């Protein structure tokens, strides 16, 4: 298969993007697991939700 055909194929590009997304997800999960194992506290969900509401309020 020629390199140009590989680049043009939407299936191949989509597959690559899916693989990259999975790799990013696994990296984030590994980071979260190590933080949990180290007893690091995460951000408070309710504080984050308030901040998101303030940013979104009136924009929708």
Helices and strands as residue ranges (DSSP letters): H 3-8, H 10-37, H 45-56
